[in-house]
Amino acid sequence: MRKPDRLNALTGLRTFAAINIVLFHFSNPQWFGPLAPVVNAGYASVSFFILLSGYVLAYNYAARAREGKLNTVRFYEARFTRLYPIYLLSLFLAWRNVPVEYASHTHAMFWTGMILSPLLLQGWIPEIATFLNTPAWTMSAESFYYLLFPWIARWKRPDRVAPILRRLAILWAIGLIPGALYVIFKPDGVAHVDRFSYGPWLQALKFTPLPHLASFIFGVVLAGLDELIPRTGRLRLFVGIGGFTTIFFLLWLGSDVPYPMIHDGLLMPLFGCIIIGLSGDNPLASALGIRPLVFIGEASYCLYLLHFNFWNLIHDTHVLDRVGLARFDPWISYAILIGFALLALHFVEKPAQRQLRKWMGA
């Protein structure tokens, strides 16, 4: 089967999503003026990445899966060789966190984290979901979704738009359930939940795989809708612009929208609109598909997974003070993180992927 065309605009958008996560973790949102609500809601970019991963996998593999031509073992090997080298590098960068984790947990939970983290399983236990590397909880979720994908991708795709829209609406409703239940029952007893709130139930909502499964499947089903909509024409342009505009409006509402709802499922349809828009041939897709954005976007996985511990390494060692560049911080740190991600992509991820696939025959 012919390999699907590259979706450069979505790769370009990954640049902004990954950088927004960096800014969410390591900036004051008020620095960014009108964009402050976007940076303050940087956690929503993670939900976007989960949905996008389902979409991109289905875009590339679903047609083969429906025809019985997807080799499940080779698919798993390809996913492993794509993700694990950088994940392993992120664990090496976490060596400074081991004493901190040891002091923060019981001995049993510490060793559980040390065992489960290399196995991509730590995210199933809320208490240690962010063990060693805060963003790495998503790898537990993604590895679980990849395990399910070959079976999900075999679902028969309706030949009309309306049945697919109904499926997407059902998935959206399912995705809203965990956040809605948290808002209604307040199991942690937190009166006003925001990005800084903490509680065991909130940890489970934010970091464990099951609450985000609907987003991943939404992306898979969305790829079926993409197959039925012409890539040219104005429809995709208007849908994409509408998705961006509505998300900005919702984020501007701020405290009027419950944090657990935005964190987990509320933005699913809007992310879908953006993805459908950027998968077409239109000015919006052309603007986000320019080469510099695509170049950085290809390293977005590296930037996402490595930024947290590498940022702490830069600042804990005071290297910027030693070389006289601290006065340019934090902006120089952001540039260093992007540069490090690009180096990791070209000198770790891609060479390791080629070598692993050679050994596995993947």
N, C-alpha and C positions, 0 to 999 in steps of 0.2 A: 504494500500500500504506500501511496505517496506521502512523504513526510509533510505534516502541516506547515504552513508558512509561519515564520517567526512573528511574534506579537511584540514589536519593539516598544510600542507605547506603554504596554504594561510593565516591561522591564524598566523603562524610564520612570514610571510611577513608583516602582519599588525603591528608587533612589530617595524620593521624598518621604516615603513611608518609613524607611530604615533610619534616615536622618532625624525624622520626627521622634522616633523612639529614643535616639541618643539624646535629643534635646529634652525630652520628657524626663529622662533619668538625671541629666546633668546640666540643667539650666534653670533660670528663673523665667517662667513663661511671660512675665510682664516686660521682659526685654524686647519682645517681638510685637508690641503694639497691637494692631488689629488682628494679628495672627495668634495672639496669646491664648484664646480658647482652643485653637487647634493644637498648640503645643501642650497645653494643660490636659488635653484628652489624647495624648500620644499613645496611651494604652490601647485605644481603638485600632491603631495601626496593626497590632498583633492579631486582632480579630480579622482584619482585612487580609493579612498574610495567610491565615488559616483558610479563609474562603477562597482566596486566589490559588492556593496550592491545589485544592480540589478541582478548581476550574482548569488550571493548566494541565494537570494530570489527565483529566477527561478530554480536554482538547487534543492531547497528543495520543492517548491510548484507548479512549472509549470505543471508537469505531472498530478497532481491532478486537477489543474485548467482546463486543456484541456479536462479532462474526466468529468467535472462538479461536482467534489467532494470537491472543495475548498469552505468552509463556509466563506463568506466575512466578516461577523460580527466577527466571532472568529479570523479571521486573523487580523482584526483591533485591537481587544482586545489584542492579543498576541504582536503585534508591540508596542502598548501603554505601556503595562506592561514591555516590554524589554527596552524601551528608556526613558520613562518619569521620573522614579525615579532619575536617575543620572542627567537628565536635570533640575529637580527641585533642586537638590543639587547644581548644577552650579549657579542657580539663588540665592540661599542663600549665596553662596560665593561672589556674586556680590554686596553685600550690600554697600561696600565701594565705589562702582562706581556710586551710585545714585546721590550724589551731583555733581560729575563730569559731568554726563549726563545732569543734570538739568542746569548746567552753559553752556553747549555746544549746547543746542537746544532751540528753541522757546518753550513757555509753551505748545502750542498745540502739537508740535512734541514730547516733553518729555512725556506727558501723553499718547500720542498714543503709544510710545515705552513701557511704563509701562503696558499698557493694552494688547498690541499685543504679547509681549515677552512670558508671561506664556501660550499664546494660540498657540505658534509656528508659528506666522504669521509675525513677524517683518522683515523677510528677503524679503518680497514683496515690501518694501519701501526702496530704496537704502540708503537714509539718515540715517536710523536707523537700517540697516541690522545687524550691529555689536553691537547693543545696549546692555549694561551691560556685555556681554561676547563675545569677538571678534569671537571665532570659532563657536558660536552658530547659526550663519546664516544658516549653513548647515542643522540644524534641521527643519527650514522652508522648505528647499528644499526636504529633505528626507520625511517629513510628507506628502508633496504634492505627491511625487512619490509613497509612500505607498498607498495613496488614489487611485491612478490610477492603481496600480499593478494588482489587481484581473482581470481587463479587458484586460490589456496588456498580461498577462500570458495565456489568453485563445486563443491568436492568434495561428492558426494552424502552426505546425512546419513542414517545408519541410522534405522529406525523403532523400534528397541528400545534399551534402555539398555545391555545387555551388550556389543554390538559397539562402542559408543562407549567404554565403560570399557576394552575391550581396546586400542583406539587410544590412549587416554590412557596406559595402562600402557607401551605400546611407545615413545611419545614420552618418557615419564619415563626409561625405560631408555636411550634415545638421549642424552637430556640429561645423564645421569650419566657418560657415557663420557669426555668431556674431563677432568672433574675426577678421575675414577678413574685415568685414564692418568697424570695429573700426580702423583697420590699414589703410584702404583706405581713409576714410573720416575724421579721426582725429577730432571727434566732440568736444573734450575737448581742442583742440589747443595745445596739448603737443607734442613737436617735437620728443622726444625719450622717449618712455614709458618703465618703468622698475617697479620693485617691490615696489619702493617708490613713484611712481607717484600717483596723485590724480585728480579726476574729477568726476562729477556726472554720466557721461555716463560710465566711467570706473568702478565706484562703481556698477552700474547696471549690467555690464558685469560680474564682479567678484562675486557678492554676491546674486543676485536674482535667483530664481529657474529655470526660463525658459531657460536661456542659457546653463544650465547643464543637461536639460532633455534628450537630445540625448545621453549623456554618460550613464545615467541610463538605457535607453532602449537598448543601445548597449550591456550592461551587460546582460540584459534579453535575448536578441537574441543570445548572445554568449553561453549561457547555452544550447541552442538548438544545436549549433555546437558541444559542448562538448559531447552530447549524441551520436553523430555519429562517434566520433574518439576513437579508442581503447585506453584504459588507459595504456597498456603496449606497449613496442616498443620504438624506438628511435625518432620517429617523434615529440612527445611532448617535449622530451629533447632538440632537436635542435631548436624547435620553442621558447621554454622558454629562452634558452641561447641567441638566436637571438634577442628576445625582450629586454632583459637586456642590451646586448651589444649596440644595436642601440640607446636606451634611453641615455646611458652614452655618446655616440658619439654626439647626438644632444645637450645635456646639455653642453658638452665641447665647442660646437660652440659659446655658450654664446650669445653675442649681435647680431650675424648674424641671429638668429631666433627671430622673433618678439614676445615680451612678451605676448601680448594678444592671440596669436595663441597657444603657449605652455600652457598658463593658462587654456584655455577652451577646446580645442578639438584635437590638433595636435597629442597627444600621445595615443589617443584611441586605434588604432590597436596594438601598442606596448604593452600597458597594457593588451590587449586581448591575445597577444602571451604569455606573462608572466603567465597569469591566466590559459590558456590552458596547458602550460607546467607544472605548479605546481599542476594541477588537475590530473596528471597522476602518474604512478608508475615508477619513474626513480631516478637517483642519485641526481638531482637538487631538486626534491620534498623531498627526504629523508633528504637532508642537511638543508632545511628550516623548516622541520617538527619535529626537535628535541624538546624534552620536555621543556627545558628552554624557547625557543622562543615561543612555543605554550602557555606556562604558562603566559608569559607577554602579548602575543598577545590577549589572552582572555580579558585582561583589557584595550585593545587599545582604545575602545570607551570612557572609563572613563578617560584615559590619555589625549585623544584628547579634550574632552569637559571641563575638569577641570583644565588643566595645566595652562591656561593663567592667570586666576584670582588667582590661588593658588600660582603661581610664584610671582605675585605682592604682595600677602599677606605676603609671606616669606620675601621679600626684603623691603617692606614698614615698617614692624614691626621690622626689624633689628634683628631678632631672632638669626641668625647665628653669628652676632657680640657678642650678649649677652652670647652665649655658647662657644665662642672661636673657631668656625668652619669656619669663613668667609674666612680664608686663603685657604680653600679647594674649594671655589666657583669658577666657576659655577658648577663644576662636582658633588659636593655634592647636589646641588639643583636638578640636573637631577635625581640623585638617589632617593631623597626625593619625587619627582614628581611620579616616577615609583612606589615607595612604597605606596604612597597615593592612586594611581590608583588601585593597588591591594587590598588595604584595602576597598576602595569604592566598588569594584566588589564583594567582599566576605561578607561585612558587611552592604552594602546598596542595591546595585543593585539586587543581587540574593535573599536575604530575602524579599525585597519589591516586587520583581517579583512574588515570590511564594505566598505572601499574597494577592496581587492584583488578581492573577489568581484564587485563592481560592474564593475570594469575587465575582468575575465575572463569575466563572465557565469556564474560558478560557482555 
